[in-house]
Amino acid sequence: MRVEEMSDRVAKFFEEANELQWRKNADYHPDRIAMLEIMRTACESGITVEQDLWGRIRKQMSALRRFVIDGHTESEPPRSRMIDVTVYMGMLAFWISDRDECINDAFMFQNTLTFCEHRIHCNRTTIAERMCDRCMFLFWLEDRAR
């Protein structure tokens, strides 16, 4: 095989990853706000967005390690896992370069299009256990916007 054919096949792999990320974006971002659900998960879990994405990457990498080292294939084919890692790496690269804009857009969405579950706005003096999920997330976003 010539190097040109190899490059074409590598490009096809990246095209498959790109097709997947376009298809999955609706699942990852149901409100059409980039990274919103991942930020919510990070807030609820007490981790960073980077740690959330690393967890997703690590899960796929663990299965790939078992394939490469032990020759064992899990429930998904290795190529599928490689594509998932590529998509998550792209999301991580996006987050790192556009973090501030993502946080600002999520804050604006959360502040203007969602409402306090207690029908009053929780405030920072509200005991965390009594704060609604919406306001907790809003404060989490506000802290990261600083």
C-alpha positions as CSV (number, residue, x, y, z in Angstrom):
1,M,0.0,0.0,0.0
2,R,1.2,3.5,-0.9
3,V,1.3,6.3,1.6
4,E,-1.3,8.2,-0.4
5,E,-3.8,5.4,0.1
6,M,-3.0,5.3,3.8
7,S,-3.6,9.0,4.0
8,D,-7.0,8.6,2.2
9,R,-8.0,5.9,4.7
10,V,-7.0,8.0,7.7
11,A,-9.0,10.9,6.2
12,K,-12.0,8.5,5.9
13,F,-11.6,7.7,9.6
14,F,-11.7,11.4,10.5
15,E,-14.7,11.9,8.2
16,E,-16.5,9.1,10.1
17,A,-15.7,10.8,13.4
18,N,-17.0,14.1,12.0
19,E,-20.2,12.4,10.8
20,L,-20.7,10.9,14.3
21,Q,-20.2,14.2,16.1
22,W,-22.7,15.9,13.9
23,R,-25.2,13.1,14.4
24,K,-24.6,13.0,18.2
25,N,-24.6,16.7,18.8
26,A,-28.4,16.7,19.3
27,D,-27.9,14.1,22.1
28,Y,-25.0,16.0,23.7
29,H,-26.7,19.4,23.4
30,P,-30.5,18.9,23.4
31,D,-31.1,22.6,24.1
32,R,-28.7,23.6,21.3
33,I,-26.4,25.2,23.8
34,A,-22.8,23.9,23.3
35,M,-21.6,21.7,26.3
36,L,-24.7,22.5,28.4
37,E,-25.4,18.9,29.5
38,I,-21.7,18.2,30.1
39,M,-21.6,21.3,32.3
40,R,-24.7,20.2,34.2
41,T,-23.2,16.8,34.8
42,A,-19.9,18.4,36.0
43,C,-21.9,20.7,38.3
44,E,-24.0,17.8,39.8
45,S,-21.0,15.6,40.1
46,G,-18.6,18.1,41.6
47,I,-16.0,17.7,38.9
48,T,-14.7,19.9,36.0
49,V,-15.9,19.7,32.4
50,E,-12.4,18.5,31.6
51,Q,-12.7,15.6,34.1
52,D,-16.1,14.7,32.7
53,L,-14.7,14.5,29.2
54,W,-11.6,12.6,30.4
55,G,-13.9,10.0,32.0
56,R,-15.6,9.5,28.7
57,I,-12.3,9.2,26.9
58,R,-10.8,6.9,29.6
59,K,-13.8,4.5,29.3
60,Q,-13.1,4.1,25.6
61,M,-9.3,3.9,26.1
62,S,-9.7,1.2,28.7
63,A,-11.6,-1.0,26.2
64,L,-9.0,-0.2,23.5
65,R,-6.2,-1.2,25.9
66,R,-7.9,-4.5,26.4
67,F,-8.1,-4.9,22.7
68,V,-4.5,-3.9,22.0
69,I,-2.8,-5.6,24.9
70,D,-5.1,-8.7,25.5
71,G,-6.7,-9.1,22.1
72,H,-10.1,-8.9,23.8
73,T,-13.0,-7.0,22.1
74,E,-15.7,-5.5,24.3
75,S,-19.3,-4.8,23.3
76,E,-18.3,-2.3,20.6
77,P,-15.8,-2.8,17.8
78,P,-12.4,-1.1,18.4
79,R,-12.9,1.2,15.4
80,S,-16.1,2.5,17.0
81,R,-14.3,3.2,20.2
82,M,-11.4,5.0,18.4
83,I,-14.0,7.2,16.7
84,D,-15.6,8.0,20.0
85,V,-12.2,8.9,21.5
86,T,-11.6,11.2,18.5
87,V,-15.0,12.9,18.9
88,Y,-14.4,13.4,22.7
89,M,-10.9,14.8,22.0
90,G,-12.5,17.2,19.5
91,M,-15.0,18.2,22.2
92,L,-12.1,18.7,24.7
93,A,-10.2,20.8,22.3
94,F,-13.3,22.9,21.6
95,W,-14.0,23.3,25.3
96,I,-10.4,24.4,26.0
97,S,-10.5,27.0,23.2
98,D,-14.1,28.2,23.7
99,R,-14.7,27.6,27.4
100,D,-15.6,31.3,28.3
101,E,-18.1,31.6,25.5
102,C,-19.7,28.2,26.4
103,I,-20.1,29.2,30.0
104,N,-21.5,32.6,29.1
105,D,-24.0,31.1,26.6
106,A,-25.1,28.5,29.2
107,F,-25.4,31.2,31.9
108,M,-27.6,33.3,29.6
109,F,-29.8,30.3,28.7
110,Q,-30.1,29.2,32.3
111,N,-30.8,32.7,33.6
112,T,-33.4,33.7,31.0
113,L,-35.1,30.5,29.8
114,T,-35.2,28.4,33.0
115,F,-36.9,29.2,36.2
116,C,-36.3,28.6,39.9
117,E,-38.1,25.5,41.1
118,H,-39.1,27.2,44.3
119,R,-40.8,30.0,42.4
120,I,-38.4,32.4,44.1
121,H,-34.8,32.8,43.3
122,C,-32.6,30.8,45.5
123,N,-29.6,32.9,46.6
124,R,-26.1,32.2,47.8
125,T,-27.3,32.2,51.4
126,T,-29.7,29.4,50.7
127,I,-28.5,26.1,52.2
128,A,-27.1,24.0,49.4
129,E,-29.4,21.0,50.2
130,R,-32.4,23.3,49.8
131,M,-31.2,25.1,46.6
132,C,-33.0,24.0,43.5
133,D,-31.0,22.3,40.7
134,R,-31.6,25.3,38.3
135,C,-30.2,27.8,40.7
136,M,-27.3,25.6,41.9
137,F,-26.3,25.2,38.2
138,L,-26.7,29.0,37.7
139,F,-24.3,29.7,40.6
140,W,-21.9,27.1,39.4
141,L,-21.8,28.8,36.0
142,E,-21.5,32.2,37.6
143,D,-18.5,31.0,39.6
144,R,-16.7,29.8,36.5
145,A,-17.5,33.0,34.5
146,R,-15.3,35.0,36.9
